[in-house]
Amino acid sequence: MSIANELRRIQTRIQSVQQQLAQLGPLRPGCLSCQYKEPKTKKGPYYQLSYTHRMRHINEYIRPDLVPQIQQELAEYRRYRELNQEWMELSIQWSRLKIQQWKETQPSTRKCA
């Protein structure tokens, strides 16, 4: 496959990733877990959301009726991270191909100072 075709393929994929990012709903980082006031007997369950934001670790208690909403926001955040990672990888590939394309069009004139 030619460099130009590969560049077009990558650019198309980047645009697709950008569109998917624009469609994400509310999101938040973290991990949701069920804790117990008495762990040995598993009495007094409660939900806890833990995450780090601006270099600070945060724990929040979550009401049981809000758990589905928080789980959706956590899933959206995971999807955001996946898409962001893919975009970065595609951007690096695109940049490398552009450099390779530029090198192929330039005359070989390497000089040492």
C-alpha positions as CSV (number, residue, x, y, z in Angstrom):
1,M,0.0,0.0,0.0
2,S,1.3,3.4,-0.9
3,I,2.1,6.0,1.8
4,A,-0.6,8.3,0.4
5,N,-3.2,5.5,0.7
6,E,-2.1,4.6,4.2
7,L,-2.3,8.3,5.2
8,R,-5.8,8.5,3.9
9,R,-6.8,5.3,5.8
10,I,-5.3,6.6,9.0
11,Q,-7.0,10.0,8.6
12,T,-10.4,8.4,8.0
13,R,-9.9,6.3,11.2
14,I,-8.9,9.4,13.2
15,Q,-12.1,11.1,12.0
16,S,-14.2,8.1,13.1
17,V,-12.5,8.1,16.5
18,Q,-13.2,11.9,16.9
19,Q,-16.9,11.3,16.0
20,Q,-17.2,8.5,18.6
21,L,-15.6,10.8,21.2
22,A,-18.1,13.5,20.5
23,Q,-20.9,11.1,21.1
24,L,-19.8,10.1,24.6
25,G,-22.1,11.0,27.5
26,P,-21.3,12.0,31.0
27,L,-18.2,10.3,32.3
28,R,-16.1,10.0,35.4
29,P,-12.9,8.1,36.4
30,G,-12.7,5.6,39.2
31,C,-13.6,2.3,40.5
32,L,-16.9,1.4,42.2
33,S,-16.9,-1.2,44.9
34,C,-19.2,-2.6,47.4
35,Q,-17.9,-2.3,51.0
36,Y,-19.2,-3.6,54.3
37,K,-19.4,-1.9,57.7
38,E,-18.8,-5.4,59.1
39,P,-16.7,-7.3,56.5
40,K,-16.6,-10.6,58.4
41,T,-20.4,-10.9,58.5
42,K,-21.0,-8.9,55.4
43,K,-23.4,-6.6,57.2
44,G,-24.1,-3.0,56.3
45,P,-23.2,-2.9,52.6
46,Y,-22.4,0.5,51.0
47,Y,-20.9,1.6,47.6
48,Q,-17.7,3.5,47.4
49,L,-16.3,5.3,44.4
50,S,-12.5,5.8,44.4
51,Y,-10.5,7.8,42.0
52,T,-7.6,10.2,41.7
53,H,-8.1,13.7,40.4
54,R,-5.5,16.5,40.2
55,M,-3.0,14.4,42.2
56,R,-5.5,13.8,45.0
57,H,-7.1,10.5,45.9
58,I,-10.8,10.8,46.5
59,N,-13.4,8.4,48.0
60,E,-17.1,9.1,47.6
61,Y,-20.0,7.2,49.0
62,I,-22.6,6.3,46.5
63,R,-26.3,5.7,47.2
64,P,-27.6,2.4,45.9
65,D,-30.1,4.0,43.7
66,L,-27.3,5.9,41.9
67,V,-25.2,2.9,41.2
68,P,-26.5,2.2,37.6
69,Q,-25.8,5.9,36.7
70,I,-22.3,5.8,38.1
71,Q,-21.6,2.5,36.4
72,Q,-22.6,4.0,33.1
73,E,-20.4,7.0,33.7
74,L,-17.5,4.7,34.5
75,A,-18.1,2.7,31.3
76,E,-18.1,6.0,29.3
77,Y,-14.8,7.0,30.9
78,R,-13.2,3.6,30.0
79,R,-14.5,4.1,26.4
80,Y,-13.0,7.6,26.4
81,R,-9.6,6.2,27.4
82,E,-9.7,3.5,24.8
83,L,-10.6,6.0,22.0
84,N,-8.0,8.5,23.2
85,Q,-5.3,5.8,23.2
86,E,-6.3,4.7,19.7
87,W,-6.3,8.4,18.5
88,M,-2.8,8.8,19.9
89,E,-1.5,5.7,18.2
90,L,-3.0,6.7,14.9
91,S,-1.5,10.2,15.2
92,I,1.9,8.8,15.8
93,Q,1.6,6.5,12.7
94,W,0.4,9.4,10.6
95,S,3.3,11.6,11.7
96,R,5.8,8.9,11.0
97,L,4.4,8.3,7.5
98,K,4.4,12.0,6.8
99,I,8.1,12.2,7.7
100,Q,8.8,9.1,5.6
101,Q,6.9,10.7,2.7
102,W,8.9,13.9,3.1
103,K,12.2,12.1,3.2
104,E,11.3,10.3,-0.1
105,T,10.7,13.6,-1.9
106,Q,13.9,15.3,-0.7
107,P,17.2,14.9,-2.3
108,S,19.8,13.1,-0.2
109,T,22.1,15.9,0.9
110,R,23.5,15.0,4.2
111,K,26.2,17.2,5.4
112,C,28.1,17.3,8.7
113,A,28.9,20.8,10.1
